[in-house]
Amino acid sequence: MEVPSSLSCPFDDVDAWGSAPGRIEFIGNHTDYNGGWVLGAAIDRRVDVGVQLRDDKDLVLRSADADAAVRLPLNEVEVQSGGRAWANYVLGVIVELRAAGVAVDRGMELQVESTLPVGAGLSSSAALELATAFAVVEAVGGDLSRKQLAQLCRRAENEFVGVPCGILDQAVVAFGDDDRLVRVDARTDDITSVPFPPGTGLWIFRTHEAHALADAHYQERHDEARAARDRLDDLLGGLEHLVDVSSEQLADVQGELPEVLYRRARHVSTEHRRVQRAVRLLRDEAYEEVGDLLFASHDSSRTDYENSTDELDYVVEQLRTVDSVLGARLTGAGFGGAAMAWTRSDFGKNEAEAVAAAYNDEFDAELDVIACRPAVGAFAQS
């Protein structure tokens, strides 16, 4: 991918530089690890990683947001904890690159800088993973495709970091473009693009809710979805993924499922079909109907998947009353983080600040507002 002229290397004296964007989950909440479709957009907030090769066998990791460097031998990589846990996203990628045959056989110093908020539901973790992967491969050489690097970074997060995420984040970060949405079919890992509607914008409304339990809740929902799939397979047969069950089939066996598993399955089934419909409607330029699907997605996440919060619900309800908002919903895993709004061109700073002011009055808390645009995906440069 050609490096955009608007982006330049923020590091001095490095052997390679990798850059990767954050992402918005446009629609498709918790469908990726259930074998479904997701639609996302890379955004113009990025993580940059510079790589300088060393003459020894040590890894040295520095971040502008961390108080101290993380240093350890290349051949003794282990999971970090506490204030050093951010390094796991880098270390996991290095472990997976070596397992894939990339010749990471000498030490290196990696520097991290970012304009992407952490903990805002914008996938700073996947951006760090992809920026690292692209930078290291650029520095040492390797023959891995963009899709292979996305899949490798997902494995790093699943197996080294221990978060059972689907492929959405890494795929959108890798394949984003400045005028496209990225459609991911998690069943087949097929990745295609959909034109981003001209004359519309994306806004992020970031709460500052505590994220300490987010990973535990994510694991809980992952486990519930798996349990629902297993039970439905027992009842219906031939069910490979939870998205395979239809609303009609669910209704037929509702009495055979615990209520919680029924609602988790209903969200996944309907959300997958909302994404499929949204893709068709976007191509038909039926934007009002797409906006309705975004609101419906949030309602389903709130009531059936129960991964929203009072704060996120309030933001979405405020946005629902604004004429220049086409649609709004929580974005990302939920349990805090951010809501997104897809808007017409006449939605601007004044409208966004009015939502933030109402939020402040309701919760006595700040709501960060970020205007963003679709952006190019991950790239590297020597």
Buried (B, 14 or more C-beta within 10 A) or exposed (E): BEBEEEBEBBBEEBBBBBBBBBBBBBBBBBBBBBBBBBBBBBBBBBBBBBBBBEEEEBBBBBBEEBEEBBEBEBEEBEEBEEEBEBBBBBBBBBBBBBEBEBEBEBBBBBBBBBEBBBBBBBBBBBBBBBBBBBBBBBBBEBEBEBBBBBBBBBBBBBBBBEBBBBBBBBBBBBBBBBEBBBBBBBBEEEBEEBEBBEEBBBBBBBBBBEBEEBBEBBEBBBEBBBBBBEBBBEBBEEBEBBBBBEEEBBEEBEEEBEEEBBBBBBBBBBBBBBBBBBBEBBEEEBBEBBBBBBBBBBBBBBEBBBBBBEBBBBBBEBBBEBEBBBBBBBBBBBBBBBBBBBBBEEBEEEBBEEBBEBBEEBBEEEBEBBBBBBBBBBBBBE
